[in-house]
């Protein structure tokens, strides 16, 4: 029985690999998104379904980020933005917030010496209201951004203490201040100008926004930037997302006709 079980697992694995390879070849026949943004949702529900603690769910979610980055390398997707921690997440229990903050700091510190980051020349940006984060995380964020600032092959953008409305409010304040000090004129304010005051000013707007866990809402994420983004909602919890799930999202994106209102 054990032999047959192992044989079945081996065959299933090989079949999945073949399906992924076929799907990959299909995807490569068409343009891939230049920028994908991901709302990583479902860590706690994933853990609960397996009888695990929320912390263990977040650990599985952390590991999935590394896989996703590899998939982007494989497809040549140049810009990836991850919704890691929202301003609203500060309202969770003190213990969970502390766990998430510790995980963020540990991963930022590890990234400094991550061979894949340097091999693929990944510029890492931490976007959000960083002043709200603990001082040690601010220090880690500044360090990794400094270490990778000259890279331009890929861009990994991590939204921490982020809120879409807050981002727009901050942009309005900066614009108002510059108008007040005669640095710009009111008639100079247009969409391209406003975009230069956002956290994502050096990035193209996302072509595709992917949310896991079955929820179908944006949750205050990239509200300005998503004006013409394609939206894809997956029923899979974030830690359980597989390469095939990600490839299916890309394939669906490629099948949509993007008219940009024309």
N, C-alpha and C positions, 0 to 999 in steps of 0.2 A: 504493500500500500504506500509506504514511504517513497519507494522508487517511482511509482506512478504519479504521486503528488509532486515530486521534484521535477519529473519530466514535463508534467502539465505546466508548472510554473516557468520552466525554461522555454517551452514552446510559446506560451503567452507573452513572455518578455520579448522574444524574438519577433513575434507578430506585431507587437506594439512598436518595436523599433522600425520595422519595415513600413508600417503605416505612417509613422512620423517622418520617415525619410521620403516617402511618396508625397506627403503633404508639404514638406519642405521644398521639394523640387517644384511643386505646383505654385507655391508662394513666390519662389524666385523668378517665375515667369512674368511677374507684374511688380510695379513699384511698391515698396514697403513704406510704412509711415516714417516720416522724418523725426517725429516726436510722439512718444506714447506717455500718457500719464495714467497712473494706477492708484485707485482707492483700495488699499489693502484691508479688506474687511472680513471678519469672521474668526479671528484667532480664538476668542473666548468660547464661541459656540463649538468650534472644532474641538477644543479641549474638553468641553462639557460632554460632548457626544462620546468621547473616548474615556471618560472618567478621570481626566487629568485636571490639574490646577490651571487657572488662568495664566500663571507665569510660564508653565510648560507650553501652553498654546502660543504665547508670545515668542518663546524660543524657537518653536517650529516655524513661526512666521518670519523670524529673523533669517533662518537658514534658507527660506524660499527666496529671499531677495537675491542671494548669491546665484541661485539657479536662474532666476529671471534675467539677471545681468548677462549670464552666459548665453541665454537664448537670444538676447539682443545682439551680442557679438556675432552669433551664428548667422543672423539675418541681416546684419549691417544696419541695425536701427541705431541712429547716432545719438538721440536724446531720449532719456528716460527720467520721468519725474514721479516720485513716490510720496504719497500722502501718509506720512509716518505718525504724526502727532498733531492734532488740531488744538486750537485754543480751548475749545469746549472740553477736550479730554482732561484738562486740569480739574474738572468737576468730578472725576472718578475718585475712588477711594484713595487715601493717602498712600496706602501700601502698593496699590497697582501703579500709581503715578511714579512712585519711587523705583519700582521694578522697571518700568519703561524708560525712565531717565537713565538708570544704570546701564540698561542694554544699549541705549543710544550712545552713551559715552564710550562704552567698551568697543562698540563697532566702529565708531569714528577713530578711536585710537588704533585699532587693528588695521584700518584702511591705510594708515600712513605707510605701513610696510607690506601692504598686500601686493604680491607680484603681478596679479591680474590687472590691478589698477594701473600700475606703471607700465606693464607690457603693452596694454591696449591704449595707453595715454588717455586715461579717463579724467576729465576735469570734474571735480566734485564741488557742488554748491550746496550750501545749507540755506534754505529760504524760509522766511517767516519773521515773526516778531521775536527775534532772538533775545532781546533784553528780558523777556519773561522766563527764559530758561535758567537753570542753576549755573552759577559762575563757572564751574568746572566743565560743563558741556559747552558753554560759550567759548572757553579756551580751546577745547578739542575741535570745535567747529572751525574756529579761525585757523588752527594748525593745519587741518587737512585741506582747507581751501588754499592756504598759502603753499603747501607742498605740491598741489596739483594745478595751480593757476596757469601754468604755461602749456598744459596739455590741451589739444583741440580735436583729437580724433573722435572721442566720445564724451558725452556729458551726462553725469548722474546728479540729479537734483533732488534733495531730500527736504521735504516740507516739515518743519518742526515748529511748534507753537504758531501754526499757520491758520489763517482764516481769510477767506476770499473777500468778505466785506471789509475786514480790517485792512487788508492790502489796498483796497480802493480808497478807503478813508485816508490812509497814510499818503497815498498819491495825491489826493485832493489837497491835503494840508501842505505838501511840498510845492504844488503848483500855485496855491494861494499865496504862499510865502514869497515865491519868486515873482509873482505879479505885483505884490505889495512893494517889493524892493526893485521894481522896474527891470528885472532880469529877463522877463518875457512879457509879451503883450497878450491880452485876452484873445485877440483874433488869431494868435499863433496856436491856440489850443485846439487840437484835433485828435483823431484816434491814434495815429502814429506817435504824436507827442505824448499823449497820456501813457502809452505803452512804455515809454522810456523811464517812467517813474515807478514802474512795478518791480516786484522782486525778480520777475522773469525777463527783465529788459534785454538780456543778451540772447534770449532763446526764441525760436519760432513758436507760434502758438501750437498746442497739441493737435495732431491730426486725429488721434484716437484716445478716448478716455475709457479705461476698463475698470469696472468695479466688480469685485467678487462678493460672494455670500448670498446672492439672490435679491439684495436690496436694490431698488431702482430709484435712487436719488443721488444728487451731487454732493450734498452735505457741506456746502460752503467752500467748495474747492475750485480754484481757478475760474471764478465767476466771469471775469472780464475775458480771459483767454479762450474760453470754451465756445465762443459765439458760433463758430463753424466747425467745431469738433464733432466727429462721429462718436456716438455713445454705444458701449457694448456692456451688457450686464450678464455675468456668469453666475450660475447657481452654486458653483463650487466655493467652499470656504477657502480663504487665502492660503493657509498652510497646505491644503490639499490640491492646489492648482498644479496641473501637470503640463508638460511641454505641449502635448496635443491640444489641451484646452487653450493655451496661449496661441498656438498656430491657428486654431479654429477662429479665434478672435481676429487675427490678422487676415485670414482668408475672407471672413465676412466683411471686413473693412474694404478689402480689394473689390468685392462684388457690388459695393454701393456706388452710386453715381453722385459725385460731389459737384454740385452746381454753384455753391456759394451765393445762393439767392438769384443767380442769373437766369 
